[in-house]
Amino acid sequence: MDSLRRSIGRVLALATITMACSAANWLPLESDGVHDPTAPGVKHLQQPAEALKVLPPDTTGNHVRWVEALEKGAINPRDRLFSKAPTQIREDDILLNLNGGMPIVRFPHRAHTLWLDCGNCHDHLFKAKAGANKFSMFAILQGEQCGVCHGAVSFPLTECSRCHSVARSGPSRVPAASPGGGAAPATR
Amino acid sequence: MYSRHRFRGLRRSLAAAIVMLASIAFWLSQPAYAEYGDVVINNYSDAAGMRPVVFPHWFHRMRFRCKVCHADLGFQFKAGGNQINMLKIIDGQFCGACHNGDVAWSVENCNLCHSAKPGTPTQVHESTIQKLAAPTEPARK
């Protein structure tokens, strides 16, 4: 009796651990709430679990650390369709929110220019000069400024400390930043 | 003495059951997340009797950097903000830059893109603003 109970307990514990560890619970497309399960094309589409389970895991958004996936070569997305399109990577960090109450925001140009073109943000979203932009979490939460991507596609706005990441006692400027956080030439 | 042992065993299996149930509940309550960032485009679809389009950002960003579509192809950063229609796509604009049978499947595969639940409004699905400001999505079954 006791041994039976013990073995049942073991099975349950194993099931619990397996369940807790199985990060790959991306829902199949048919039940993700967006796709129509009766749509004839759905069964031909790639399932997210198949594609995403091999990428560095995250705890939010798509549950993929996309920048890490790119940096480590887990994915190698094309950076152009047309050979004439220029690509530029900018390596410096910009510190923002220098006088606020939250920790200082460290904006890494590299992580952003790996994916984006300079012209995606400059100058219609942000002036290409450190300190020249007035940021507001209200606007960001409305889907403006950083919120154009963060909260929609890039990691969501519930991850405060990923941007507000530099303690107040830390440096106020990153040495790599050129004077005034100068602009790389806009390409379009 | 025996009964106490038995009681302890019972208590242990009860605890195991509670832990298991709690973890199942936790597991079930985890939101689905592949579709974070999926864009539903329903500018014209419903009116044309087609299912709205699901654009899966996760699928495309594994293969193309943001700039390919948002800089080179001119997609605005706004769900439904591009006034895409099939004429433009067949003409090689927007989706049609790749979905031409060369880089990706071509336009005769209507149902591969037009696959959202009918009546779904244009949106960035699961976006923070959608979750914080308008939590109107019915619970999943």
Interface residues (C-beta under 8 A of the other chain):
Chain A: D2 R5 R6 I8 G9 L12 A13 A15 T16 M19 A20 N25 W26 L27 S31 D32 G33 V34 H35 D36 A39 P40 G41 V42 H44 L45 Q46 P48 A49 A51 L52 T60 G61 N62 H63 V64 W66 I75 P77 R78 D79 R80 L81 F82 A85 T87 L114 W115 L116 D117 G119 N120 L141 Q142 G143 G147 V148 C149 H150 G151 A152 V153 P156 L157 T158 T187 R188
Chain B: G9 R12 S13 A16 A17 V19 M20 S23 I24 F26 W27 Q30 A32 Y33 A34 E35 Y36 G37 D38 V40 R51 V54 P56 H57 W58 F59 R61 M62 R63 F64 R65 C66 K67 V68 H70 A71 D72 L73 F77 A97 C98 V103 N109 C110 N111 L112 C113 H114 S115 A116 K117 P118 T120 V124 H125 S127 T128 I129 L132 E137 R140 K141
